[in-house]
Each structure stands twice: as structure tokens, then as C-alpha cells.
Amino acid sequence: MRITKRKGFSLTEFLIIILITIIALAIAIMLYTSVNRDYKVLISYLNSFVKARETVDKISKDCRMAIRIMDNYGAYTTSDDCLILKVPSIDTSGDIVDVDEEFDYIVYRINNGDLWKTVIPGSNSARLSEDGVLKKSVESLLLASDGTPLSSILHKSALTRVTVWVAVSETVLGKKYTINPGTTIKLMNYEWRFIR
């Protein structure tokens, strides 16, 4: 009996190894593409959520200070996407000047796809005047009270709570993703008398 020594792979074995390597690389590339796509979508979603949540928090802060929601003020009218808040004027140290006589007005509204904030200070207020974009690319601002849209409420000055939703959308890889966080806020109204 003769013993022969093998010196390498046969052509068939070599082709099988190449085929297995190609299949493994194809699977790795598909996994990488899928993970990369999911990563982009997740980052976009998180950025939209943070943007919307920051916006809701800023509006909430002003709503908590508000004495009332105004039906209108100047050229602005409170509706489902415009909010006018009447807040006490403050002095340079941030204390309330006179809650019965001195007021500032804060307006939130959607203008050309951006959320604008306008601050109209009273005559003796140290609050800074402001009129500019609070957040860019905000799709909508939705306002309601106890489930009723603000446009359906006749006398908004009697409201003690307001619900605010902000919709922010972003398109990633050809698909539109929208996040819509919201919160219900209790206005200060005249509770300051009982807090002091």
C-alpha cells in the first residue's frame, strides 16, 4: 500500500471556502447596512424628541407663571396654534412688581414652520422684549383645555389649565418621522395671594 501526502487544497475545497467567505461577507454587509439605517432613524427620532420636549418645557415654564390666557392681545388671537399668556411683570431681581396692575404678555405661535416667541413687557417691567424663533422646524403647536381645542372655547381667560402638544418631524432615508410630546399645565392664575 502506498501512502501519498497531500500538499494543499483541491480545487473543489478551495471553491467551497471562497463561497462560504462570500456568503459571510454578504451577511456582514447586510447587517452593517441594517444597523446603520436603524442608527440614523434612532438618532433622528431622539433629536426630534429632545427638540420637542425642550419646546414643551419652555412653554410650560411660562404657562405656570401665567395669570391667565388672553383671548387676544394686539394683533394676536389665541387659537389652536397661538397662545397668549398674561404674566406678572418683574423687577430687575426677578420679583413680581404688582400682580394687580403690571403685566407682561408672552405669545407663542407657529410662523412659516417655526415656533416663535414674542415677549411684550409692561411699562415698569424688567422683562426683556423678545420677538424671534424659539425653535426651528416645528410642524405644529396644538393647544387645548380639558380635551377641548382652544379655538372652541369662547372665554379663554377663565381657563386654569392648558394642554400643549408640539409636533416635530424629520425625514430620514425618505421616510418621515413625527414626534408629538405634550403636557397639561396648571396656570398660576391668582394663587400667588395664597402662596405669599
Beta strands, then each sheet from edge to edge (+ up, - down):
strand 1: 68-69
strand 2: 72-73
strand 3: 76-77
strand 4: 82-88
strand 5: 103-111
strand 6: 114-120
strand 7: 130-135
strand 8: 138-145
strand 9: 148-149
strand 10: 161-172
strand 11: 175-179
strand 12: 182-186
sheet 1: 1+ 4- 5+ 6- 7+
sheet 2: 2+ 3-
sheet 3: 9+ 8- 10+ 11-
sheet 4: 9+ 8- 10+ 12-
end
